[in-house]
Amino acid sequence: MIKLLSFADIISITNAVFGALAILVLFTKLDFKIHLSLSLILLGLLADGLDGIIARKFKKSKIGDYLESMADMTSMVVAPSVFIFYIYSDVLLGEFLRQIFLFIAIVLFFSFGVLRLASFSVMKEKKIFIGLPASASAIILLILAYFRVELIYILFSTIIIGALMASDIVFPKPGKIINGAALILIILTIIFQKGFFAFAPILLLFAIFVYIIGGAFFIKFYPKKQQKGL
């Protein structure tokens, strides 16, 4: 079975490991466990980007696509879901009804995430994403939860972001410059977290929102570009 693995697959497994560790540390007694969990999930997202680069440069294995989807499921859907529920179940301790609403929102996000990642290889396009990328979805919800925004906002955000993941809305695949900027912001978020007025996670969140809004305009222009072979 190990013989089936390529170097890109090893990076995918690393992605999944980061996601699993992000969940496990939440149940430790570490004082900085929330910060550590967030950092591990973001490292998983970086590993996901790296395995894509390696897979494009070298030959894919037979199980590469399946392994990548399973790894992404761990780091971009399961781990963020647990992260959100952990933070707000602690905040809403004793408020059973509101915890039920949160539970329902997270289950919906989880379901949309499963649908998104299960259909990704089938609906894969060269220049566009169909539906909001799971990585962008995870970053938005992680940062909102990290800042512990009001429950009503996290409820709506979790459901809407999940629905966008499983939607038919078209989003452009970012180029090298945008990916490089995202890489820097993710690394800065891991290093500084809420330090220096939380500039890193705020900038990262702002960049993702710009990407989402830009994607809405992209829908109108992409068919014309596609006809021109761009």
BALOBA-1460 file (C-alpha; in Angstrom, 3 decimals):
// residues 230
<rec num="1" residu="m" x="0.000" y="0.000" z="0.000"/>
<rec num="2" residu="i" x="2.869" y="2.381" z="0.814"/>
<rec num="3" residu="k" x="4.230" y="1.777" z="-2.694"/>
<rec num="4" residu="l" x="1.187" y="3.591" z="-4.088"/>
<rec num="5" residu="l" x="2.252" y="6.848" z="-2.459"/>
<rec num="6" residu="s" x="3.992" y="9.715" z="-4.239"/>
<rec num="7" residu="f" x="5.799" y="12.648" z="-2.622"/>
<rec num="8" residu="a" x="2.677" y="14.784" z="-3.090"/>
<rec num="9" residu="d" x="0.666" y="12.133" z="-1.221"/>
<rec num="10" residu="i" x="3.011" y="12.385" z="1.758"/>
<rec num="11" residu="i" x="2.327" y="16.131" z="1.873"/>
<rec num="12" residu="s" x="-1.414" y="15.373" z="1.713"/>
<rec num="13" residu="i" x="-1.069" y="13.036" z="4.688"/>
<rec num="14" residu="t" x="0.809" y="15.804" z="6.512"/>
<rec num="15" residu="n" x="-2.163" y="18.069" z="5.792"/>
<rec num="16" residu="a" x="-4.497" y="15.523" z="7.390"/>
<rec num="17" residu="v" x="-2.180" y="15.094" z="10.387"/>
<rec num="18" residu="f" x="-2.170" y="18.850" z="11.016"/>
<rec num="19" residu="g" x="-5.984" y="18.811" z="10.934"/>
<rec num="20" residu="a" x="-6.174" y="15.882" z="13.359"/>
<rec num="21" residu="l" x="-3.676" y="17.477" z="15.748"/>
<rec num="22" residu="a" x="-5.655" y="20.735" z="15.635"/>
<rec num="23" residu="i" x="-8.654" y="18.828" z="16.988"/>
<rec num="24" residu="l" x="-6.730" y="16.900" z="19.624"/>
<rec num="25" residu="v" x="-4.975" y="19.921" z="21.155"/>
<rec num="26" residu="l" x="-8.358" y="21.514" z="21.912"/>
<rec num="27" residu="f" x="-8.921" y="18.786" z="24.491"/>
<rec num="28" residu="t" x="-5.621" y="19.314" z="26.280"/>
<rec num="29" residu="k" x="-4.976" y="21.621" z="29.237"/>
<rec num="30" residu="l" x="-2.576" y="23.863" z="27.324"/>
<rec num="31" residu="d" x="-3.158" y="27.557" z="27.971"/>
<rec num="32" residu="f" x="-2.499" y="28.394" z="24.315"/>
<rec num="33" residu="k" x="-4.496" y="25.523" z="22.813"/>
<rec num="34" residu="i" x="-6.840" y="27.751" z="20.764"/>
<rec num="35" residu="h" x="-3.916" y="29.585" z="19.201"/>
<rec num="36" residu="l" x="-2.134" y="26.286" z="18.566"/>
<rec num="37" residu="s" x="-5.217" y="24.680" z="17.022"/>
<rec num="38" residu="l" x="-5.703" y="27.623" z="14.666"/>
<rec num="39" residu="s" x="-2.029" y="27.511" z="13.667"/>
<rec num="40" residu="l" x="-2.162" y="23.772" z="12.961"/>
<rec num="41" residu="i" x="-5.188" y="24.155" z="10.708"/>
<rec num="42" residu="l" x="-3.487" y="26.980" z="8.808"/>
<rec num="43" residu="l" x="-0.370" y="24.810" z="8.439"/>
<rec num="44" residu="g" x="-2.645" y="22.143" z="6.994"/>
<rec num="45" residu="l" x="-3.916" y="24.655" z="4.430"/>
<rec num="46" residu="l" x="-0.322" y="25.485" z="3.490"/>
<rec num="47" residu="a" x="0.430" y="21.780" z="3.104"/>
<rec num="48" residu="d" x="-2.605" y="21.487" z="0.819"/>
<rec num="49" residu="g" x="-1.232" y="24.226" z="-1.418"/>
<rec num="50" residu="l" x="2.191" y="22.573" z="-1.437"/>
<rec num="51" residu="d" x="0.885" y="19.148" z="-2.430"/>
<rec num="52" residu="g" x="-0.885" y="20.721" z="-5.407"/>
<rec num="53" residu="i" x="2.343" y="22.338" z="-6.591"/>
<rec num="54" residu="i" x="4.287" y="19.104" z="-6.214"/>
<rec num="55" residu="a" x="1.558" y="17.073" z="-7.932"/>
<rec num="56" residu="r" x="1.668" y="19.417" z="-10.947"/>
<rec num="57" residu="k" x="5.436" y="19.162" z="-11.244"/>
<rec num="58" residu="f" x="5.658" y="15.420" z="-10.746"/>
<rec num="59" residu="k" x="3.488" y="12.468" z="-11.677"/>
<rec num="60" residu="k" x="0.333" y="11.941" z="-9.621"/>
<rec num="61" residu="s" x="-0.245" y="8.626" z="-7.896"/>
<rec num="62" residu="k" x="-3.359" y="6.537" z="-8.493"/>
<rec num="63" residu="i" x="-4.750" y="7.449" z="-5.098"/>
<rec num="64" residu="g" x="-3.636" y="11.099" z="-5.148"/>
<rec num="65" residu="d" x="-7.033" y="12.695" z="-5.781"/>
<rec num="66" residu="y" x="-8.792" y="10.525" z="-3.190"/>
<rec num="67" residu="l" x="-6.090" y="11.087" z="-0.597"/>
<rec num="68" residu="e" x="-6.134" y="14.856" z="-1.146"/>
<rec num="69" residu="s" x="-9.909" y="15.004" z="-0.692"/>
<rec num="70" residu="m" x="-9.709" y="13.010" z="2.544"/>
<rec num="71" residu="a" x="-6.894" y="15.209" z="3.854"/>
<rec num="72" residu="d" x="-8.804" y="18.378" z="2.939"/>
<rec num="73" residu="m" x="-11.863" y="16.977" z="4.664"/>
<rec num="74" residu="t" x="-9.868" y="16.676" z="7.880"/>
<rec num="75" residu="s" x="-8.158" y="20.075" z="7.828"/>
<rec num="76" residu="m" x="-10.756" y="22.238" z="6.055"/>
<rec num="77" residu="v" x="-14.064" y="20.817" z="7.257"/>
<rec num="78" residu="v" x="-13.754" y="18.581" z="10.320"/>
<rec num="79" residu="a" x="-11.099" y="20.575" z="12.188"/>
<rec num="80" residu="p" x="-12.740" y="24.005" z="11.599"/>
<rec num="81" residu="s" x="-16.124" y="22.555" z="12.625"/>
<rec num="82" residu="v" x="-14.700" y="21.254" z="15.905"/>
<rec num="83" residu="f" x="-12.779" y="24.507" z="16.419"/>
<rec num="84" residu="i" x="-15.932" y="26.615" z="16.062"/>
<rec num="85" residu="f" x="-18.057" y="24.363" z="18.260"/>
<rec num="86" residu="y" x="-15.376" y="24.181" z="20.933"/>
<rec num="87" residu="i" x="-15.046" y="27.963" z="21.202"/>
<rec num="88" residu="y" x="-18.765" y="28.704" z="21.262"/>
<rec num="89" residu="s" x="-19.829" y="25.754" z="23.399"/>
<rec num="90" residu="d" x="-17.451" y="27.152" z="26.002"/>
<rec num="91" residu="v" x="-18.867" y="30.674" z="25.631"/>
<rec num="92" residu="l" x="-22.475" y="29.419" z="25.664"/>
<rec num="93" residu="l" x="-22.020" y="27.048" z="28.580"/>
<rec num="94" residu="g" x="-25.465" y="26.375" z="30.049"/>
<rec num="95" residu="e" x="-27.375" y="27.937" z="27.123"/>
<rec num="96" residu="f" x="-28.684" y="24.698" z="25.674"/>
<rec num="97" residu="l" x="-31.006" y="26.111" z="22.992"/>
<rec num="98" residu="r" x="-28.339" y="28.380" z="21.510"/>
<rec num="99" residu="q" x="-25.892" y="25.472" z="21.485"/>
<rec num="100" residu="i" x="-28.453" y="23.483" z="19.475"/>
<rec num="101" residu="f" x="-28.612" y="26.294" z="16.897"/>
<rec num="102" residu="l" x="-24.820" y="26.265" z="16.689"/>
<rec num="103" residu="f" x="-24.825" y="22.488" z="16.351"/>
<rec num="104" residu="i" x="-27.317" y="22.668" z="13.455"/>
<rec num="105" residu="a" x="-25.257" y="25.360" z="11.673"/>
<rec num="106" residu="i" x="-22.070" y="23.320" z="11.982"/>
<rec num="107" residu="v" x="-23.789" y="20.137" z="10.778"/>
<rec num="108" residu="l" x="-24.991" y="22.039" z="7.703"/>
<rec num="109" residu="f" x="-21.485" y="23.385" z="7.067"/>
<rec num="110" residu="f" x="-20.088" y="19.885" z="7.511"/>
<rec num="111" residu="s" x="-22.624" y="18.449" z="5.056"/>
<rec num="112" residu="f" x="-21.877" y="21.126" z="2.454"/>
<rec num="113" residu="g" x="-18.166" y="20.471" z="2.945"/>
<rec num="114" residu="v" x="-18.574" y="16.735" z="2.358"/>
<rec num="115" residu="l" x="-20.528" y="17.432" z="-0.835"/>
<rec num="116" residu="r" x="-17.947" y="19.971" z="-1.997"/>
<rec num="117" residu="l" x="-14.909" y="17.758" z="-1.523"/>
<rec num="118" residu="a" x="-16.599" y="14.577" z="-2.770"/>
<rec num="119" residu="s" x="-17.518" y="16.265" z="-6.060"/>
<rec num="120" residu="f" x="-14.333" y="18.320" z="-6.467"/>
<rec num="121" residu="s" x="-12.487" y="15.883" z="-8.755"/>
<rec num="122" residu="v" x="-15.599" y="15.419" z="-10.910"/>
<rec num="123" residu="m" x="-16.261" y="19.152" z="-11.333"/>
<rec num="124" residu="k" x="-12.607" y="20.178" z="-11.512"/>
<rec num="125" residu="e" x="-11.862" y="22.951" z="-14.016"/>
<rec num="126" residu="k" x="-8.522" y="24.290" z="-15.206"/>
<rec num="127" residu="k" x="-9.023" y="28.017" z="-14.636"/>
<rec num="128" residu="i" x="-11.948" y="28.281" z="-12.236"/>
<rec num="129" residu="f" x="-13.361" y="26.891" z="-9.017"/>
<rec num="130" residu="i" x="-17.019" y="25.901" z="-9.026"/>
<rec num="131" residu="g" x="-18.158" y="26.894" z="-5.578"/>
<rec num="132" residu="l" x="-16.149" y="28.753" z="-2.963"/>
<rec num="133" residu="p" x="-12.853" y="26.924" z="-2.279"/>
<rec num="134" residu="a" x="-12.859" y="24.983" z="0.975"/>
<rec num="135" residu="s" x="-9.617" y="26.685" z="2.026"/>
<rec num="136" residu="a" x="-11.159" y="30.168" z="1.749"/>
<rec num="137" residu="s" x="-14.286" y="28.969" z="3.565"/>
<rec num="138" residu="a" x="-12.243" y="27.514" z="6.417"/>
<rec num="139" residu="i" x="-10.139" y="30.678" z="6.837"/>
<rec num="140" residu="i" x="-13.198" y="32.937" z="7.093"/>
<rec num="141" residu="l" x="-14.914" y="30.841" z="9.745"/>
<rec num="142" residu="l" x="-11.725" y="30.179" z="11.686"/>
<rec num="143" residu="i" x="-10.883" y="33.865" z="12.000"/>
<rec num="144" residu="l" x="-14.443" y="34.849" z="12.908"/>
<rec num="145" residu="a" x="-14.511" y="32.169" z="15.595"/>
<rec num="146" residu="y" x="-11.011" y="33.108" z="16.736"/>
<rec num="147" residu="f" x="-12.244" y="36.638" z="17.450"/>
<rec num="148" residu="r" x="-15.385" y="35.193" z="19.030"/>
<rec num="149" residu="v" x="-17.839" y="37.302" z="17.070"/>
<rec num="150" residu="e" x="-21.464" y="37.311" z="18.270"/>
<rec num="151" residu="l" x="-23.228" y="33.955" z="17.948"/>
<rec num="152" residu="i" x="-25.778" y="35.253" z="15.431"/>
<rec num="153" residu="y" x="-22.971" y="36.237" z="13.048"/>
<rec num="154" residu="i" x="-21.149" y="32.917" z="13.311"/>
<rec num="155" residu="l" x="-24.439" y="31.040" z="12.778"/>
<rec num="156" residu="f" x="-25.273" y="32.880" z="9.560"/>
<rec num="157" residu="s" x="-21.658" y="32.858" z="8.384"/>
<rec num="158" residu="t" x="-21.297" y="29.112" z="8.909"/>
<rec num="159" residu="i" x="-24.447" y="28.330" z="6.917"/>
<rec num="160" residu="i" x="-23.830" y="30.872" z="4.131"/>
<rec num="161" residu="i" x="-20.151" y="29.941" z="3.685"/>
<rec num="162" residu="g" x="-21.088" y="26.269" z="3.614"/>
<rec num="163" residu="a" x="-23.759" y="26.910" z="0.977"/>
<rec num="164" residu="l" x="-21.262" y="28.891" z="-1.129"/>
<rec num="165" residu="m" x="-18.884" y="25.921" z="-1.030"/>
<rec num="166" residu="a" x="-21.503" y="23.623" z="-2.528"/>
<rec num="167" residu="s" x="-22.916" y="26.215" z="-4.936"/>
<rec num="168" residu="d" x="-22.420" y="26.564" z="-8.698"/>
<rec num="169" residu="i" x="-20.976" y="30.065" z="-8.324"/>
<rec num="170" residu="v" x="-17.762" y="30.471" z="-10.289"/>
<rec num="171" residu="f" x="-14.585" y="31.774" z="-8.654"/>
<rec num="172" residu="p" x="-11.269" y="32.374" z="-10.452"/>
<rec num="173" residu="k" x="-8.217" y="30.337" z="-9.559"/>
<rec num="174" residu="p" x="-5.740" y="32.790" z="-7.995"/>
<rec num="175" residu="g" x="-2.448" y="33.462" z="-9.751"/>
<rec num="176" residu="k" x="1.049" y="33.293" z="-8.269"/>
<rec num="177" residu="i" x="0.956" y="36.832" z="-6.874"/>
<rec num="178" residu="i" x="-2.334" y="36.312" z="-5.025"/>
<rec num="179" residu="n" x="-1.234" y="32.897" z="-3.754"/>
<rec num="180" residu="g" x="2.047" y="34.414" z="-2.595"/>
<rec num="181" residu="a" x="0.240" y="37.204" z="-0.737"/>
<rec num="182" residu="a" x="-2.081" y="34.649" z="0.894"/>
<rec num="183" residu="l" x="0.935" y="32.556" z="1.919"/>
<rec num="184" residu="i" x="2.576" y="35.560" z="3.601"/>
<rec num="185" residu="l" x="-0.630" y="36.534" z="5.424"/>
<rec num="186" residu="i" x="-1.179" y="32.975" z="6.669"/>
<rec num="187" residu="i" x="2.390" y="32.753" z="7.956"/>
<rec num="188" residu="l" x="2.063" y="36.163" z="9.649"/>
<rec num="189" residu="t" x="-1.211" y="35.032" z="11.245"/>
<rec num="190" residu="i" x="0.491" y="31.905" z="12.599"/>
<rec num="191" residu="i" x="3.410" y="33.925" z="13.992"/>
<rec num="192" residu="f" x="1.690" y="37.039" z="15.364"/>
<rec num="193" residu="q" x="-1.917" y="35.851" z="15.793"/>
<rec num="194" residu="k" x="-3.654" y="38.682" z="17.723"/>
<rec num="195" residu="g" x="-0.466" y="40.654" z="18.230"/>
<rec num="196" residu="f" x="0.059" y="44.143" z="16.788"/>
<rec num="197" residu="f" x="-3.679" y="44.898" z="16.811"/>
<rec num="198" residu="a" x="-4.390" y="41.538" z="15.089"/>
<rec num="199" residu="f" x="-3.291" y="43.031" z="11.765"/>
<rec num="200" residu="a" x="-2.403" y="39.665" z="10.190"/>
<rec num="201" residu="p" x="-5.701" y="37.755" z="10.643"/>
<rec num="202" residu="i" x="-7.708" y="40.906" z="9.851"/>
<rec num="203" residu="l" x="-5.800" y="41.449" z="6.608"/>
<rec num="204" residu="l" x="-6.180" y="37.772" z="5.741"/>
<rec num="205" residu="l" x="-9.933" y="37.920" z="6.350"/>
<rec num="206" residu="f" x="-10.220" y="41.120" z="4.308"/>
<rec num="207" residu="a" x="-8.294" y="39.523" z="1.424"/>
<rec num="208" residu="i" x="-10.663" y="36.540" z="1.380"/>
<rec num="209" residu="f" x="-13.713" y="38.817" z="1.313"/>
<rec num="210" residu="v" x="-12.207" y="40.756" z="-1.604"/>
<rec num="211" residu="y" x="-11.707" y="37.432" z="-3.386"/>
<rec num="212" residu="i" x="-15.348" y="36.427" z="-2.816"/>
<rec num="213" residu="i" x="-16.728" y="39.753" z="-4.038"/>
<rec num="214" residu="g" x="-14.375" y="39.665" z="-7.021"/>
<rec num="215" residu="g" x="-15.662" y="36.187" z="-7.828"/>
<rec num="216" residu="a" x="-19.182" y="37.564" z="-8.193"/>
<rec num="217" residu="f" x="-17.979" y="39.948" z="-10.900"/>
<rec num="218" residu="f" x="-15.914" y="37.178" z="-12.461"/>
<rec num="219" residu="i" x="-19.100" y="35.234" z="-13.244"/>
<rec num="220" residu="k" x="-20.137" y="37.882" z="-15.745"/>
<rec num="221" residu="f" x="-16.817" y="38.061" z="-17.543"/>
<rec num="222" residu="y" x="-15.563" y="34.463" z="-17.523"/>
<rec num="223" residu="p" x="-17.802" y="33.061" z="-20.309"/>
<rec num="224" residu="k" x="-16.532" y="35.747" z="-22.709"/>
<rec num="225" residu="k" x="-12.927" y="35.063" z="-21.803"/>
<rec num="226" residu="q" x="-13.516" y="31.361" z="-22.140"/>
<rec num="227" residu="q" x="-14.798" y="31.798" z="-25.675"/>
<rec num="228" residu="k" x="-11.609" y="33.644" z="-26.500"/>
<rec num="229" residu="g" x="-9.545" y="30.796" z="-25.166"/>
<rec num="230" residu="l" x="-8.236" y="32.710" z="-22.135"/>
